[in-house]
Amino acid sequence: MWFLVKDGILASLEVGDVTIMTVTDMDNVWTESLDGLQLKKRLAKLNPAIDLSDFGAPIDRIKQEIEKASLTFKDNICCLSLSFHWPPLPNEVKWQFELAKADDTTRIKINRQLVTGLAFSCQLLSRQTQVLKEVISEKDYHIRSIREQFDPNSNYIPPAGYRKWLGPFEEVPKVDTKFDLKTSLRAIEPIWDLVKPQLTESATDSKKDENDKKVNDNTDTDSKNEDDPFTEPMTPKKNKSLSAFQSPEKHAKRRRELEEERQARERRKRKRTF
């Protein structure tokens, strides 16, 4: 991975058994390779006041701070210097890479890799820019066409490519520009104050009626579920109901039966009460 260290100068740090630092300005290439022992020796050399015998080289911290490094060039040597705080240590730690100019084979190989990647990125960016231009141009046409519909004095005719797209907007009624939503909401509030008590009262009455109906249903269910071993509870059977086609004697007999059944139910209720 390449980092932009300075204008036009890129740096790359490869970490492994051997740490390789590479710097390039897209023409010249500087590089340095250090193993684990060489890293520890350089860290001790640059920080003599700190005891680093129990610590390895802070490669991860170097990689994080590499974009803040300073570069100096002298002859064929490039020095990349940086300083940072390392949590195990209270003091600031210094670090420096001393990179030598690479040979032509390495320079051509690295620069060719960078140029290939850069060319691909430029091509991709160019395509995305072209698509963005087309989207913005189409958006401008749409905004202009919709805006002109609210102007009664306009003779604007949308381009042929956008007439079909603007078809649904021509059917939309014009909006009153003087319409104030806040004023309308304030005008609705007094009406709600008048209607709200009626709605509340109606809801209370309907709820009361539902409760009364539930109580009556429960009472009827209790009377139907009475269990008496001597007398069968009265059920609204068709053959026992009063009929207009029955004789007066049968009417009187049926009335006596109903009265006896009623009195029997009353006696059972009184027995359960006491």
Backbone hydrogen bonds, N-H to C=O, Kabsch-Sander energy under -0.5 kcal/mol:
donor,donor_aa,acceptor,acceptor_aa,energy
3,F,11,A,-3.1
5,V,3,F,-0.9
5,V,9,I,-1.7
6,K,9,I,-1.4
9,I,6,K,-2.6
10,L,24,T,-2.7
11,A,3,F,-2.6
12,S,22,T,-2.7
13,L,1,M,-0.6
14,E,20,I,-2.7
15,V,13,L,-0.5
19,T,34,L,-3.1
20,I,14,E,-2.4
20,I,18,V,-0.5
21,M,19,T,-0.5
21,M,32,E,-2.9
22,T,12,S,-2.6
23,V,30,W,-2.9
24,T,10,L,-2.4
25,D,28,N,-1.6
27,D,28,N,-0.6
30,W,23,V,-3.3
31,T,100,A,-2.7
32,E,21,M,-2.1
34,L,19,T,-2.6
36,G,17,D,-0.5
39,L,35,D,-2.0
40,K,36,G,-1.9
41,K,37,L,-2.2
42,R,38,Q,-2.2
43,L,39,L,-2.2
44,A,40,K,-2.2
45,K,41,K,-2.2
46,L,42,R,-2.3
47,N,43,L,-1.2
50,I,47,N,-1.3
52,L,50,I,-0.9
55,F,52,L,-1.1
59,I,57,A,-2.2
62,I,58,P,-2.0
63,K,59,I,-2.5
64,Q,60,D,-1.7
65,E,61,R,-1.7
66,I,62,I,-0.6
66,I,63,K,-0.5
68,K,65,E,-1.5
69,A,66,I,-1.4
70,S,81,S,-2.7
72,T,79,C,-1.9
74,K,77,I,-2.7
77,I,74,K,-2.5
78,C,99,L,-2.7
79,C,72,T,-3.0
80,L,78,C,-0.6
80,L,97,F,-2.3
81,S,70,S,-2.5
81,S,79,C,-0.6
82,L,95,W,-2.5
84,F,93,V,-2.2
86,W,91,N,-0.6
89,L,86,W,-2.5
93,V,84,F,-3.2
95,W,82,L,-2.6
97,F,80,L,-2.6
99,L,78,C,-3.2
99,L,97,F,-0.6
100,A,31,T,-1.9
101,K,76,N,-1.3
102,A,29,V,-3.2
107,R,103,D,-2.3
108,I,104,D,-2.7
109,K,105,T,-2.1
110,I,106,T,-2.5
111,N,107,R,-2.4
112,R,108,I,-2.2
113,Q,109,K,-1.7
114,L,110,I,-2.2
115,V,111,N,-2.9
116,T,112,R,-2.3
117,G,113,Q,-2.1
118,L,114,L,-2.6
119,A,115,V,-2.7
120,F,116,T,-2.1
121,S,117,G,-2.2
122,C,118,L,-2.4
123,Q,119,A,-2.3
124,L,120,F,-2.4
125,L,121,S,-2.5
126,S,122,C,-2.2
127,R,123,Q,-2.0
128,Q,124,L,-2.3
129,T,125,L,-2.2
130,Q,126,S,-2.0
131,V,127,R,-2.2
132,L,128,Q,-2.2
133,K,129,T,-2.1
134,E,130,Q,-2.0
135,V,131,V,-2.2
136,I,132,L,-2.4
137,S,133,K,-2.5
138,E,134,E,-2.3
139,K,135,V,-2.3
140,D,136,I,-2.4
141,Y,137,S,-1.9
142,H,138,E,-2.2
143,I,139,K,-2.7
144,R,140,D,-2.5
145,S,141,Y,-2.4
146,I,142,H,-2.5
147,R,143,I,-2.3
148,E,144,R,-2.0
149,Q,145,S,-0.9
150,F,146,I,-0.5
150,F,147,R,-1.1
151,D,148,E,-1.3
154,S,151,D,-1.5
162,Y,159,P,-1.6
163,R,159,P,-0.8
163,R,160,A,-0.6
164,K,160,A,-0.5
166,L,162,Y,-1.9
167,G,164,K,-0.9
170,E,166,L,-1.1
170,E,167,G,-1.0
171,E,167,G,-0.6
171,E,168,P,-0.7
172,V,169,F,-0.8
177,T,175,V,-0.6
179,F,176,D,-1.5
181,L,179,F,-0.6
184,S,180,D,-1.9
185,L,181,L,-2.1
186,R,182,K,-2.1
187,A,183,T,-1.9
188,I,184,S,-1.3
189,E,185,L,-1.2
191,I,187,A,-0.6
192,W,188,I,-2.0
193,D,189,E,-1.9
194,L,190,P,-1.3
195,V,191,I,-2.0
196,K,192,W,-2.7
198,Q,194,L,-0.6
199,L,195,V,-2.2
200,T,196,K,-2.5
201,E,197,P,-2.7
202,S,198,Q,-2.5
203,A,199,L,-2.2
204,T,200,T,-2.1
205,D,201,E,-2.4
206,S,202,S,-2.3
207,K,203,A,-1.9
208,K,204,T,-2.1
209,D,205,D,-2.4
210,E,206,S,-1.9
211,N,207,K,-1.9
212,D,208,K,-2.3
213,K,209,D,-2.2
214,K,210,E,-2.1
215,V,211,N,-2.0
216,N,212,D,-2.2
217,D,213,K,-2.3
218,N,214,K,-2.1
219,T,215,V,-2.0
220,D,216,N,-2.3
221,T,217,D,-1.9
222,D,218,N,-2.0
223,S,219,T,-1.9
224,K,220,D,-1.7
225,N,221,T,-1.6
226,E,223,S,-0.7
228,D,226,E,-0.6
237,K,235,T,-3.0
240,K,237,K,-0.8
241,S,237,K,-0.7
241,S,238,K,-0.6
246,Q,243,S,-1.3
251,H,247,S,-2.1
252,A,248,P,-2.5
253,K,249,E,-2.6
254,R,250,K,-2.7
255,R,251,H,-2.2
256,R,252,A,-2.3
257,E,253,K,-2.2
258,L,254,R,-2.4
259,E,255,R,-2.4
260,E,256,R,-2.6
261,E,257,E,-2.4
262,R,258,L,-2.1
263,Q,259,E,-2.4
264,A,260,E,-2.3
265,R,261,E,-2.0
266,E,262,R,-2.0
267,R,263,Q,-2.3
268,R,264,A,-2.3
269,K,265,R,-2.2
270,R,266,E,-2.2
271,K,267,R,-2.5
272,R,268,R,-2.2
273,T,269,K,-1.8
274,F,270,R,-2.1
